[in-house]
């Protein structure tokens, strides 16, 4: 089963409801709470964020699948090389995204687990190429697919108190096409665009804590290291450092409050350190300081770090039914001066609203569903297209993204 799910993730983990390009959350029940759950593990995918959650879950298996649809658009205005024009970046269409988790008790204090899941990823495909006026040909877009395989161990060192650790094995698949004009500004222009799909594998680690503070209050926290991976050799002329594209570190803290016998309230805060990876965080201005694409200090997408807040409520109607809802807010990673290159990756969604439910049977079977709506967010460029000698005619690039998603999960308590 695990092998089949890894294969499916590698084939389909292109996009997800996202904080930047990290997933909103992992596990159908957590997603119904807008991704909250560091201190409130509901299914085995909770260990994808907090490894210590394994101790609270016992013996459990979960298989989920999401269906995601994004509305990606861009426009160019006031540019000397062509008229004002709008573009639709949804040519690639949506994909189903599976995930898998299990936990198993080993004695009284130890629990082992495994999570296989996709990060948010990013995918655009512009049938009408926004960069055609600058000399590009064909369609334009990028596809970044990420899968994590995370074996986990958790230790309960006192009643209601546990720590956990995961090894994160991260795989990435990347493709870029239709951005030929920018190859003129690369150290290796033959390895810049239209090189097909290429893969990279890397390794990182995650640690977590889960603790019962009182009978009604729990806290959870985690730190995920940077995942250091192989360079994308086929795109060594695009990404800084000869094709480097590590997965950035992140950390967070959460609380869960048993407000009544039936109502639980949860809240998380996460920080994602996009700026620590040069290919993601370096600004386009690096090019005009003499650093070509692909060089050690070359340009990237210019992303800032993201702070994500997630708030949710879970209500138990009876032993069979639970319902939940959540709201997530993420700061925008893309500044207004960096929108031009981010036509390829307009990850600007900020508000995400979710609802969900779980149906539980005496046999231990759980069936959960969630629905997400992320209203369209627009970032208008400000000084975004280079002008002047050697520039690209000035004007502005404006980008927008909206998202919807639905998911279903099947869980078994053993």
C-alpha positions, 0 to 999 in steps of 0.5 A, spaced: 500 500 500 505 504 501 509 503 495 502 505 491 501 511 495 508 514 494 507 512 486 501 516 486 504 522 490 509 522 485 505 522 479 499 527 482 502 532 488 502 538 483 498 543 487 494 543 494 491 548 498 497 552 500 501 557 505 506 559 500 507 552 497 507 548 503 500 545 504 495 548 508 495 541 513 495 534 513 490 529 514 482 530 512 480 532 519 486 537 520 484 540 514 477 541 516 480 545 521 484 549 516 490 545 518 490 546 525 492 541 530 499 541 533 496 540 540 490 536 537 491 530 533 485 527 530 488 522 525 495 518 523 497 524 518 498 528 524 505 526 525 506 529 518 507 536 522 508 534 529 511 527 530 509 527 538 502 526 536 503 518 535 503 517 542 496 520 543 493 516 537 495 509 538 494 504 533 491 507 527 491 507 519 489 513 515 488 514 507 486 520 504 485 523 497 484 531 495 481 534 489 484 541 488 482 546 483 486 553 483 484 559 479 491 563 477 491 569 473 496 574 471 496 581 467 501 586 464 500 593 464 503 599 462 509 595 458 513 598 452 513 591 449 506 590 448 499 592 450 495 591 456 494 583 456 491 578 461 493 571 462 490 564 464 495 560 468 490 554 469 492 550 462 495 544 466 488 542 470 487 539 477 490 533 480 487 528 485 492 528 491 493 522 496 496 521 503 497 516 508 499 515 515 499 509 520 501 509 527 503 503 532 504 502 539 511 499 541 510 497 549 507 502 554 512 508 552 514 508 545 510 509 538 512 508 531 509 511 525 509 513 518 507 518 514 507 519 506 504 526 504 505 531 498 507 538 500 503 544 496 507 544 490 506 549 485 503 548 477 502 553 472 501 553 465 499 559 460 497 557 453 498 564 451 505 565 454 505 572 458 513 572 456 511 572 448 512 579 447 519 579 450 521 573 445 518 567 448 515 561 444 510 556 446 506 555 452 509 558 459 509 555 466 512 551 471 511 545 475 513 543 482 511 537 485 514 534 492 513 528 496 515 526 503 516 520 506 517 520 514 518 514 518 517 517 526 518 515 533 514 518 539 516 517 546 511 518 552 516 520 558 510 522 563 503 521 563 500 526 557 507 528 555 511 526 549 516 527 544 517 525 537 522 525 531 521 524 524 526 523 518 524 527 512 525 524 506 523 529 501 523 528 493 521 533 488 520 533 481 520 540 477 519 542 470 519 549 467 518 551 460 516 558 455 521 563 459 527 563 453 528 570 453 531 570 461 536 565 459 540 571 456 541 573 463 544 566 465 550 563 467 548 556 463 543 558 458 542 551 455 540 549 462 535 554 463 528 552 460 524 547 456 529 541 459 523 537 461 522 534 468 527 533 473 528 530 480 531 531 486 532 527 493 534 530 500 533 529 507 531 533 513 528 531 520 523 534 524 522 534 532 515 535 536 512 535 543 505 534 545 503 535 552 497 535 556 497 542 561 491 541 564 485 536 563 482 541 558 488 544 555 493 541 551 499 544 547 504 542 541 510 544 538 514 542 532 521 544 528 522 541 521 529 542 519 531 545 512 531 539 507 537 539 503 537 536 497 540 534 490 541 540 485 536 540 479 542 539 474 537 540 468 536 547 471 543 549 473 542 555 469 535 557 472 536 556 480 541 560 484 547 555 486 547 551 480 540 548 480 539 548 488 532 548 491 532 545 498 525 545 502 525 550 507 525 549 514 519 551 518 516 551 526 510 552 530 506 552 536 499 550 537 494 549 543 487 545 544 482 547 549 476 543 551 471 548 552 465 543 553 464 536 553 462 536 546 466 543 543 474 543 542 477 549 540 484 549 537 489 554 534 496 554 531 501 559 529 506 556 523 513 560 520 515 558 514 522 560 512 522 561 504 527 566 504 533 561 507 533 558 500 536 562 495 532 560 489 526 562 492 528 568 497 533 572 492 530 578 489 530 579 482 534 585 483 540 581 484 541 580 477 542 588 476 547 587 481 551 583 476 549 576 479 546 572 473 541 566 474 544 560 476 550 563 480 551 563 487 547 569 489 543 569 483 536 571 482 530 567 485 523 568 486 523 574 491 519 570 496 519 573 504 517 568 510 510 566 511 507 566 518 500 562 518 495 562 523 490 557 523 483 557 528 478 551 528 472 548 532 470 541 533 463 539 535 461 532 537 454 531 536 454 524 538 458 518 538 457 517 531 458 524 528 463 530 529 463 537 525 468 542 524 470 548 521 476 553 521 479 559 518 487 560 516 490 566 514 497 566 511 502 572 510 503 574 503 510 571 500 510 575 494 512 583 495 509 587 489 516 588 486 517 581 485 510 579 481 514 579 474 517 572 475 512 570 480 507 570 474 510 563 474 508 561 481 502 566 483 502 563 490 498 569 494 492 566 497 491 569 504 484 567 507 482 560 507 475 557 510 474 550 511 468 546 514 468 538 515 465 532 518 467 525 521 462 519 521 465 514 526 462 506 526 463 502 532 468 497 528 473 503 528 472 505 521 472 513 520 470 517 514 471 524 514 470 529 509 472 537 508 471 543 503 475 549 502 474 555 499 480 560 499 477 567 495 481 570 490 487 574 492 491 579 487 497 582 488 498 588 483 506 590 481 510 596 483 516 597 479 515 590 478 518 589 470 525 592 469 526 598 465 531 603 462 537 600 458 537 593 458 530 592 461 524 589 459 520 596 457 517 597 464 510 597 467 507 592 472 505 585 472 499 583 476 498 576 479 492 573 482 490 566 485 484 563 488 483 556 490 477 551 492 478 543 494 474 537 497 477 531 500 475 525 503 479 520 508 478 513 511 481 511 518 481 505 522 482 504 529 485 498 530 
